[in-house]
Amino acid sequence: MASVIAFPAPPFSSGSARPPQTTFDRAELSAIMNLYGRMVAAGLWRDYAIDMHADAAVFSAFRRASERPETEVWKRPSLRAKQGMWALVGEGGAVMKRGGELRGVLAPLERRLVKVADG
């Protein structure tokens, strides 16, 4: 006869609050997805992923789904008072831009998009 094996309970019980999670709010996600849509229309990006962890939220954009992300937009609220909570990270992992405002951090991508449209 088969026996039932109980899985261990998650670290939080049904009565307690979920562990903290960093997320993008509606305005932030709207700005990022607006840029993403224009990059897709220009033929530069084809896929994206969103990761949300306790200390950071990450939007990753890919040229192809099987590659490493070409660009990542990081939101780390713990760095708000130091370097700014936003970071734009390139394909090699180098930080291209940091700042406290999302629009300023996305500016290099906006300029790249303008160059593609002009050329």
N, C-alpha and C positions, 0 to 999 in steps of 0.2 A: 504494500500500500504506500502511496506517496505521502510525504510529509511536507508541511508548509513551513517555509523558512521566512522569518520576518526580516525585512531590510532595516538597517539602522535608521533611526530618525534623523532628519536634517538637523544642522546645528541650531536652528531656531525652531521653537515649538509653535503650534498653531495659535497660541495665545500671545506670543511675544512678537515684537516688531521684526521685520525683515532686516538683514544686514544693510548698512548704508551702501548706496550705489550712486555713482556720478553719471548724470545723463545730460543730453542736450535739451534745452527748452525749445519751445515751438519756433521762436524767432531765430535762434541759432541754427536749428535744423533747416529752417526755410532758407536762410542765407546760403548755407552749405549746399543744399539740394538745388537751389537756383544756379549756382556756379557749376555744379555737377551736370545739370541738364544742358547748359551751354557748352561744356567741354565734350559731352557726348555728341551734341549736334555738330561740333567742329571735328569729330572723329578722333579725339585724343584719348578719351576714356571709354570703357565699355562695361565696367562692373564696379561695384562698391561693397563695402562691409562696414558695419557699425559694431563696435565692441564697447561694452559698458562694464567697468570694474569699480571696486570700492574707491580707488584713488584717482581714476582717470576715465574719460570717455574718448574713444578714438573713431574717427571717420577715415577709412582707407579707400583710395581710388586706384583702380587697376586699368592698365591697357588691355590686358587679357586676364581671364579668370585664373589661369594656371600660373601666373607670375607673382612675384613679390609686389606689394603696392608701390605705385609710382609716387604717390603723395599721401601723406597722412596729416590729418588735422587733429591735434591733441588738445583736450581740455583738462587741465589739472588745477582745480580750485585751491589746492594747498600752496601753489606757487603764486597766487594772486598778489601778495604783498612783496614778493621778491622780484621775479623776472616777468611776471604777467602770466595769467593762467592759460593763454593760448600759445601753441607752437605749431609751426608748419615744418614737417619733416620730409626730406627728399628720399629717393629710392635707396640710396646708400646708407640711410640712417642719420645723415647730417641734418642738423637743425638749420633750416633756411631763414626762418624769421620767428621771433618771439614778440609777444606783446600782451597788453591788457584788453585790447579791442579786437574782436573777430574780424571786422572789415579791414583793419590794418594788416592783420596776419594773412588774409586772403589776397591782398593787393598784388604780390608777385604773380599769382595765378591769373588774376584779372589782366595784368599787363601782357602775360604770355598769350592769353586769349585774344587780346586786341592785335598783337603781332600776327597771329595766325589768320585773323580775319582780314587784315590789311594786305598781307603778302600772298 
